[in-house]
Amino acid sequence: MKINRISAYQVNLPLHEGSYNWSGGKSVTIFDSTIVRIDTDEGLTGWAEVCPLGPFYLPAYAEGVRAGLRELAPHLIGHDPTRIMPINKLMDSALKGHPYVKSGIDIACWDILGKHSGQSICELLGGRHEEDFILYRAISQQSPEEMAANVQAYRDEGYTRFQLKVGGDPDTDIDRIKAVAENLNAGDKLIADANTGWTQHEAARVVRGVKDVDVYIEQPCLTYEECLAIRRRTDHPFILDENIDGMQALLRGFADQAMDNVNIKISKFGGLTKAKLARDLCAELGIAMTIEDSWGGDITTAAIAVLAQSTPPELLFTSTDFNSYVTVSTATGAPHRKNGRMAASMEPGLGIKPRMDILGEAVVSIE
């Protein structure tokens, strides 16, 4: 089997809530998503999605996905997409860095491999452990009262894990965390995610200000060293996200006891292949995980689901359902939440079928 065409489609994904706000005044109203398509000479087609959280979150941006594909795709034409590791090695030699560009290629190759073998990618990644898995809901940054009200509304939809977007004024963030915590039910879990937004002294004030609150602290500061300093002065469970972008960072964090939990974002690692490697390393080391991506719609949600459901449940802290946040559906067959939980498709590959009327014409096509 050989790759004979790589294409990309651009789709806008508006939000049900109108906007998504997090630290430093960052806000997005419409996500710019790239749907990647790989065609083969045997008639099998693989699909994937890459959707950065704006150009000001990680070193990734939407047009960069398309530009990177134009650079990378010519090197892959004529190669076997089911040979996952050689494809990854070829991508790494043809384009240094830019893992988010490679993510779409890698996931689409897994989709082809699943269809070729007649198996869900979930089975190929290790096999599903349970019938479904637990989800969190991200709570966009607003006033303490509005965030508490939003948590209650999402609890009514079945969510029990809530990721508050903080990382602003420390006094307001303390109020945000306390306002939500006061209304949690037994078994609920609360994460205060600063997305690198606090300076070290601000983070120190917040963890002291909420020392009696049952809350996870996530990525309080920009640098690893700052986060480690805060980790060492609080007994709150601690999550690292933006600083964990590869195996070396993960091993360093483990050696330093820098975190109890890590966020594995698929596109940040460069696709399912390397995200699985990080997942398996965490499982061996006993580190809990949130399995997710930067953002996306139906196809990203399908990719998250196959990795999350093949993760040992005792170490899967939570995952997410991005397609419930957006107003546009790009594919049929994608998993959807049910009472705060979700299950990966049992169909071959990702189990999705893109809506070509939504995708429109390809903006990249390399043969």
N, C-alpha and C positions, 0 to 999 in steps of 0.2 A: 504494500500500500504506500502511495506517495502523496504528499501535499501538492496540489496543483493550483490552488488559489487561497490567498488570505485577504479578507475584506474587513472593513469596519464601518459601523453605522453610528451616527450621533443622535442621541435622544435626550430631550429635556425632561427632568423629573420634578415637577412642582410638589410642594409639601401640603398635606392636609391642614397642618396648623398654620400655614402661611409663611413661617420662617423658623429657622433653627439657629439658636444663639448659644454661644459658649464663651470661654474666657477671652479677655482682651478686647471685648466689643466685636468679636468675629460673628458674622451672621451670613446665612445663605437662605435664599428663597426658592431657587431653582437649581437642582443639581444637574451638571453636564455629564452625561454618562456615555461611555463608548461600548457598543456591543461588538464583539470580535467573532468572526466566522472563519473557519478553516474548512475548505472543500478538498476532497481526495479523488484520486483516479478510480476508486472503487465505488463512488457514489455516497460514501458516508460523509456527514457534515458535523463538525463540532462547534459548539457555541460557548461564549464566555462573556463576562462583563467586567469593566474596570471603571470605577467612579470615585475619583479623589474627592476628599472633603474640602473642596475649594483649593486655591493655590497657596494658601497661607496656613495650612495645617501641617502636612508632611512635605518633604521634597518631592512633590508630584503635582501635576496639574492636567486638566482634561485634554487640552490640545497637545500636551506632551505625549499622551498615550498614542494619539494618531500620528504625530510626527515620528515617534519612536518605532511604530509599526512600519512606517514607510522605509525606515532605515533597516530594520531587522528582517522584515518579511522576505526580501529577495534571497537572503542566506538560507532560508528554510524550504524554499520551493524544491521539490524533488526528494525530500527526506520523509522517512516513515514516522508519522505522528504517534504511532503506538509504542515507539521506542522512547519512553519518557525521559530516561536519564541522558541518553545521547542528545536528545533535543535540547535539554537544559544546558548541557555542556556546550553545545553549539551556540546557543543564545549568549552564554556568558563569554565565549570567545569572540563573538561577532559584535557585541555591544557591552562595554564595561559599565557596571552599575545599572541604574534605572530599573530596579526590580519590578516596579509597578507596570512598566511597559510589557515585561515578560510574563506577567501574571495571566493576562488574557490568552496568550498563546498556550501556556502550560495548561490552564483549565480546559481550553477547547480540545487539547490533545487528550486529556483525561476523558472528556465527553466522547470522543471518537473511540478510545480504548474500551470504554464501557459499552458502547453500542456494538463494537466489533465482537466483544466477548459475551454480550447478552446479559451483562450484570450492571447493577447500580454502582456508581462510583463509591458509594458508602461501603459496599462489600469489598471493593478493591482497595480501599484505604484501611481495611482491617475488620470490617463487619460491624453491623449495628448491634449495640449492646442492649437497648431497651426499645420500647414501642415509640417513645418520643423523648424530648429533652426540654429543659426549662429555659425560658427567655427572660431578658430584662427589658425595661423600658427606659430610654433616655428622656430625661425631663429638661427641656430647653430652659436656658437661664432667663428667669423673670424675677419678680418680687417674691419674697418668702411666702406670702399668702397665696399668690397665684401658683407657685410651684407645689405647695401643699395641696391645693385644690386639684391640680393636674394629677398628682399621685393618687388621690382618692378616685378620680375618674378612671384611671388606668387599672386600679385595683378592681374596680367593678367589672373590668373586661377580663380579669383572671390573672393579671400580673402580680407577682409577689417580690420582684427584685427591681429596684429603682436606682438609676444612675443619675444623680443630680449634677447638672452642669454648674460648677462653681468657678473659682479662679478669678474672682473680681475683688471688690473691696472686702477685706477680711471680716469686718464687723457685720456687713450684710451677709456674707457667706456663713458666718456662725449662726446668724438668725435663720438663714435658709435651711441649714442642716437641722437645727433644733425644731423649727416649725414642722418639717416633714416627720422627723423622728417621733414627735409627740402623738402623731396620728397613725403610727404603724401598728399592724396586728402581729400577734405572735407568729413567728416563722418568716415574716418579711425580712428582707435584707436591703440595706441602704448603702449606696456607694457615693462618696463625694468626689467627683472627678474634676480636678482643676485643669486638666489638659495643659500642663506646664505654666499655668497662669500666675502663680504666686512667686514672689521672690522668697528667698530662704527665710528671712525674718517674718514675712507675712504668713508663710506656711507654719512657722513655729507658733505664732499667735493663734492660728486657727486650731491646730491640734490640741493646744492647751485649752482653748475656749470650748472645745467639744469633748474634753477628756472623759466625761461621764456619759457620752452618747455612744450607742452601739452602731458604729459606722466604719466602713472601709474607706481608707484614704487612697486615692488614685492619682498618680503622676502629679504631685504637687508643684514641682519646679521644672525648669527647662533642662538642666543638666543632670546627668546621672549622679555626680558628686553631691549636688544640692539635695537631690531626693534621698540619697543614702544618709546624709546628715539628719534629715527629718525623720527617716525611718528609725534612726538610732535614738531619737528622743521621744518616741511615742510607742505605746503598746497597742495602738489600733492595728488591725489587719491592714496590710499594705500591698498595693497593686502598682506594677509598672507597666507602661504601655509604650509611649512614644520612644523611650530610650532602648527598648528591646526590638532591634531590627535585624537580628541575625544570631547565629549560633554562638559567636564569640561573646556578644553582649549577654546572651542568656546564661552562658557558663560563668561569666564574670559576676552577674547578679546572684547566681546560686552560691558561688564561692564566698561572696561578701554577705550572704544572707540578707540581700537587699529587698526581697519581696516575698510575700506569701502566695501571690497570684500574678500571672502575666496575661496580657491581652495579645493574642495571636491574630493579627490582621493579615488575611491571605495575600493581598496585593503588596503589603509592606515587605513581606518575605519573598515575593516573586512568584506566587502561585501555590497550588495545592501540594506540589512535590516538596518544596522547602518548608511550607507550613506544616505538612505532615511530619517532616523531620524534626521540627521544633516541638510539635505536639508529642511525638514519641519520646524525645529527650526529656520533656517536662514530666511525662508519665513515669519514666524511669527514675527521675530525681524526686518525684513526689510533689511537684509544684502544681497547684490548681491553675485552671485556665479559663479564660473567656475566649471563645472561638467566634470570630466576626471578620469584618472588613471595614474599610474606611467609610464606604456608603454604597448604595446601589438600589436596584429594583428586584424584579422577579428572578433574574438569572444569577445575580450575586447571592440572593437569599438561598437559591438552590445549592450553590457551591458551599456556602456556609453550612447548610444543613447536612451535607454528606460528610463533611469533616467533623462537625459537632457530634453527630450521632454515632460515629465510629470512634469517639473518644471515651475512655473509661469514665463511667458516670460519676464515680466518687471523686474524680479530679476535674470534671466539667463544672466549673462554677456557674457559668451561664452562657447564653448565646443571644442572637438577635434576629429579628424578622424585618429587615429594612423595607420590604415591599408593603408593609402595613403603614409606613410613614408617608408614602408618596401616592399621588393621584393617578398616575399612568401605569397601566399594566403592559409590559413588553413581551410576555410569554404566557402560554397556558401550561398547566402541569406543575407550576412552581408550588412549593409548600406554603401553607398559610397557618397562622396561629390559631389555636383552639384552646380557650381557657388558659392563656399564658404559657402554652407549650406548643411545640411544633415537631413534625416528623419529616425526615427526608423521603423523597420519592423512592419507590421500589422499582421504577422503570429503568431500563438500561441507560447508562450515562448519567447526565444530570436529570433526566426525566422531563425535560421542558421542550416546548415547541414555540419558537419566536412568533410574534404577531408581525408579519411582514408589512401590514398596513400601517402599523405604528413605526416600524423601523425606517420605512421609505427607501430611498436610494443610498447605496453605499458611498461613503465619503473617502474611503481608501479601498483600492482594489489592486492587488499585486499578483501577477501570474508568472 
